[in-house]
């Protein structure tokens, strides 16, 4: 293979990788349907929600921002950008779907299955619900 052929091959590979990255960014992250049926065992529990806020500050705010807008200092450089937890797109998802995403993760977001217990992940779901309420959006 001569130099021109090698250059063309490298350009083709680079374009392929770039297009794969762009496609990955536009594909919505959807939890499996069975996640929708999973019920939140701490729903409407004020203590669990307060604990969720503490966990959110510790684990999530660095990327998602203090108000969950996806504007945390570490999230600015991420591709895709962190989700806006106060948005209708997130708030319209079931508790089970949000819990599944926290548990499973999807690059660049880590899975929180190991560092957080089941109840702690549900507490995060409760707090994410708070971020969607009008008072939290201010």
Secondary structure, DSSP 4 states (H G I P E B T S, - for coil): --HHHHHHHHHHHHHHHHHHHHHHHHS-----HHHHT---TTTT-HHHHHHHHHHIIIIIHHHH-TTSSS--TTTTT-SSPPP-TTSHHHHTS-HHHHHHHHHH-BTTBPP-TTTS-HHHHHHHHHHHHHHTSGGGG-
